[in-house]
């Protein structure tokens, strides 16, 4: 089944909710960046949450997320837009650890427990919206829960999980974001808090094969859920040979000539998708202005 995202409301519109199935997207990222198991989980959780945050945007709006902890994987950087297109990478893909004391991939150890979550939104305005909050656990989901509450003042519950096969392919990935809207009664908030405490972990729900709709039904049981729409999600990068050629042209003729003489060409690799583009000396000559 292809990846997709579900938007919904519950409790008469006082709760908005997102859930995602992101197995193919995370698998594509893991394949492109050759990530090891724990790194795949950290990157996959961030990609899934970023995709749901992108679904909160409109039109051509987009955002960039950066999770930069003091763990060995370094920074995780992702881009997402309102069209369901997501891309991302991690600085050090070859990091892995034994399972933690809960029998799960030790994402906290890989990410670190000190650092920041940063979100930059390009809403087509003169200035970007930028929010930043400290990492509070390194488990990703809890860090984004804290981000929403602190930076955007939206009481939220965020969950994301990734299951990795022995061959390092992705068995399953998904997540949810539940948010309480202004005006919600104390009764609704209490009921939601109680329910979230009772539900299985997101990894457990993913392992059971629950769809995004079923994940929301589990979390928002009794909340009169209204599915607003669904949206395909995929790993998509904006890079292209033409775009990189323009970047080389912008370096100027002297720099291009230096590449021709010293390197007999140029190789450019996109950080986000790990795609490599080769330019021969003849190609570079044609890029001179």
HUMOLIN-V790202 format. One record per residue. RES is the residue in one letter. SS is DSSP state (h for helix, s for strand, l for the rest). PHI is phi in whole degrees, -180 to 180 (none if undefined). Layout:
# HUMOLIN-V790202
{{RES:SS:PHI} {RES:SS:PHI}}
This chain:
# HUMOLIN-V790202
{{X:l:none} {X:l:-69} {X:l:-67} {X:s:-158} {X:s:-124} {X:s:-119} {X:s:-107} {X:s:-153} {X:s:-126} {X:s:-152} {X:l:51} {X:l:58} {X:l:87} {X:l:-82} {X:s:-130} {X:s:-114} {X:s:-144} {X:s:-134} {X:s:-142} {X:s:-141} {X:s:-107} {X:l:-132} {X:h:-58} {X:h:-66} {X:h:-62} {X:h:-68} {X:h:-63} {X:h:-65} {X:h:-64} {X:h:-63} {X:h:-67} {X:h:-65} {X:h:-102} {X:l:53} {X:l:-77} {X:l:-84} {X:h:-55} {X:h:-66} {X:h:-67} {X:h:-60} {X:h:-66} {X:h:-66} {X:h:-66} {X:h:-63} {X:h:-61} {X:h:-67} {X:h:-62} {X:h:-64} {X:h:-66} {X:h:-61} {X:h:-62} {X:h:-69} {X:h:-67} {X:h:-62} {X:l:-69} {X:l:-83} {X:l:-89} {X:l:-134} {X:l:55} {X:l:-96} {X:l:-64} {X:s:-150} {X:s:-144} {X:s:-124} {X:s:-113} {X:s:-133} {X:s:-110} {X:s:-124} {X:s:-102} {X:l:-98} {X:l:-86} {X:l:-71} {X:l:-78} {X:l:73} {X:s:-82} {X:s:-107} {X:s:-128} {X:s:-134} {X:s:-121} {X:s:-147} {X:s:-136} {X:l:-75} {X:l:-92} {X:l:87} {X:s:-97} {X:s:-135} {X:s:-147} {X:s:179} {X:s:-154} {X:s:-128} {X:l:-61} {X:l:-122} {X:l:-73} {X:l:-98} {X:l:-129} {X:l:-152} {X:l:-138} {X:l:-64} {X:l:-61} {X:l:-78} {X:l:-69} {X:l:-99} {X:l:78} {X:l:-117} {X:l:-60} {X:l:-86} {X:h:-64} {X:h:-55} {X:h:-67} {X:h:-72} {X:h:-79} {X:l:99} {X:l:-110} {X:l:-129} {X:s:144} {X:s:-143} {X:s:-105} {X:s:-122} {X:s:-130} {X:s:-117} {X:s:-107} {X:s:-100} {X:l:-101} {X:l:76} {X:l:-101} {X:l:-65} {X:l:-111} {X:l:-85} {X:s:-90} {X:s:-126} {X:s:-127} {X:s:-145} {X:s:-137} {X:s:-71} {X:l:-68} {X:l:-110} {X:l:-142} {X:l:85} {X:l:-89} {X:l:76} {X:h:-60} {X:h:-64} {X:h:-69} {X:h:-77} {X:h:-58} {X:h:-65} {X:h:-59} {X:h:-61} {X:h:-67} {X:h:-87} {X:h:-85} {X:l:-109} {X:l:53} {X:l:-121} {X:l:-57} {X:s:-143} {X:s:-129} {X:s:-120} {X:s:-139} {X:s:-149} {X:s:-143} {X:s:-138} {X:s:-109} {X:s:-113} {X:l:-74} {X:l:-57} {X:l:-85} {X:l:76} {X:l:-74} {X:s:-94} {X:s:-74} {X:s:-164} {X:s:-151} {X:s:-178} {X:s:179} {X:s:-151} {X:s:-134} {X:s:-115} {X:s:-130} {X:s:-95} {X:l:-88} {X:l:-56} {X:l:94} {X:l:-64} {X:l:-74} {X:h:-60} {X:h:-64} {X:h:-64} {X:h:-62} {X:h:-64} {X:h:-64} {X:h:-69} {X:h:-61} {X:h:-65} {X:h:-66} {X:h:-64} {X:h:-69} {X:h:-92} {X:l:-70} {X:l:-65} {X:l:-65} {X:h:-63} {X:h:-63} {X:h:-65} {X:h:-65} {X:h:-66} {X:h:-61} {X:l:-75} {X:l:81} {X:l:-67} {X:l:-77} {X:h:-55} {X:h:-62} {X:h:-69} {X:h:-62} {X:h:-67} {X:h:-63} {X:h:-66} {X:h:-75} {X:l:-104} {X:l:-52} {X:l:81} {X:l:-99} {X:l:53} {X:l:-67} {X:s:-122} {X:s:-76} {X:s:-86} {X:s:-171} {X:s:-121} {X:s:-148} {X:s:-64} {X:l:-126} {X:s:-155} {X:s:-79} {X:l:-137} {X:l:-111} {X:l:-88} {X:l:-71} {X:l:-161} {X:h:-62} {X:h:-64} {X:h:-65} {X:h:-70} {X:h:-63} {X:h:-64} {X:h:-64} {X:h:-66} {X:h:-58} {X:l:-67} {X:l:-71} {X:l:99} {X:h:-63} {X:h:-63} {X:h:-67} {X:h:-65} {X:h:-62} {X:h:-64} {X:h:-65} {X:h:-65} {X:h:-74} {X:h:-86} {X:h:-112} {X:l:60} {X:s:151} {X:s:-152} {X:s:-125} {X:s:-123} {X:s:-121} {X:l:-78} {X:l:-61} {X:l:-72} {X:l:-122} {X:l:67} {X:l:-75} {X:s:-110} {X:s:-122} {X:s:-103} {X:s:-125} {X:s:-76} {X:h:-60} {X:h:-66} {X:h:-60} {X:h:-67} {X:h:-58} {X:h:-73} {X:h:-87} {X:l:-69} {X:l:-110}}
